Amino acid sequence: MGAKYSGPPQPESEVAKLGGYVQIVDDRDVSDLGNTFELLPGCHIVQTPTQWGHTELNIGGVSWTTGHITYFMPMKANHSYQIKVEGHAKDGTHHWGTVTATETDSQGTLIRTFFPVNPATVQCPKN
């Protein structure tokens, strides 16, 4: 698991974990950090990639242009944050998808769901 902070590794109880359909955190491309990585607690602006795709052997695949979706996520230590895409099919020709961003505590209990924000108007408070 990668980390998006500088300095020595922190204990798991002192970091937040972010994973899933994530490309940019705080204006930095984090694609090289893997599917799940650690962040220091605090305010983070998270953006998704612009294109999602899923394929299954012998079934085919589906892709979806989502555009960058931006989330404002005040993160807590020892909590996990996940952005997930789910593709849905009504029949063989109609498909749609949903993107959800959630926070869970260390026991896996859902704490909240985040909604997209306008990237032009959101900013983290300065400490």
N, C-alpha and C positions, 0 to 999 in steps of 0.2 A: 504494500500500500504506500503510495506516495504522500508527500506533504507539501502544502502550499504555504510555507512560512519559513523564515530563516532561523538559524540557531539550532541548538541541540534538540534531539527528539524529546517530545513531551509525553508524560504518562497518558494513557487512554482516557483517564478520568478528567483530564484537563484540556482535551481537544474535542472539536466537533468533527463529524464525518459527513462528507458530501459525496453522493454518487448518482449514477444514472445518466440521463440525457443532458450532459453538461459540456459546454465548450469554453466559456469565458467566466472568470471570477474576478471581480474588481479590475476589469479592463485587461486582464492577462489571459492568454490562451492556455488552458490547462489540459489540453488533449493528451499531452505526453505523460500525465500523472496517473493514467489508468482509469478504470471504471469507478473506483472509490478512493478517496484521499482525505487527508486530515487538514483541518483549518483551525486557526486559533479562534476562540469564541469572539463574538462581536458582530457588527453589522457587515454584511456582504451583499454585493449586487451580483447576481448569477444570471447568465444567459445560456440558452440552449443553442445547439447547432441549427442550421437552417434546413437540413434534410435528414429525414429518418427513413430507415428501410429495414425490412425483415424478410428473410427467405427461409423456406423449409424444403428439405430434400424431397423430390418427387411431387411437391405441391405447387411450388412457384414462390412468388414473392410479391411484396407490396412496398411502395415507397410513398413518402408523403413530404411535401414541402411545407414546413411549419413556419419558416422565417425564424429570426431570432425572437425568442420569447424571454422576457426579462422578469426576474423575481427579486424582490427586496426581502432578504432573509436575516433577521437578527438571530444569530446562532448562539446556542448554549453549550457549555462543556458537557461531555458525556451524552450528547444527543446526536441523532442521525437525521440527515436531510437527504431526500431522494426525489429526483425528477424522473418520472416514468412516463413512457409512451405506450399506449395500448391501441393496437389496430383492431378494428371491428369490421365484420362483413355481414351485410344484410342478405345477400345472395351472391352468386358467382361474379357479379359485375359491379356491385355497389359496395364501396369501402369507405370508412372514415376512421378517424383516430381521435384520441383524447390525450392531453398532456396534463399530468397532475404533479404538484410539488407538495411534499408533506414533511412534517417533523415528527419523529418518534423519540421517546425517552429510552433510557438504557434497558428497560424491560420490553421494549417493542410496542408500547402503548402509543396510539396515535394521539399527538398533542394538538396539531392544527394542520390545516391545509392552506397553502399560500395561493394567492391569485396574481396573475400577471400585472405588471405596472408599466407605465410609460417611461422608457429609459431617459427621455429628455427632461423629466421632471423629478426623478427620484435621485436622492443622494444620501449617503450615510452621514449621520451627525459627526462632527469633529469632536474628538475627545480632548 
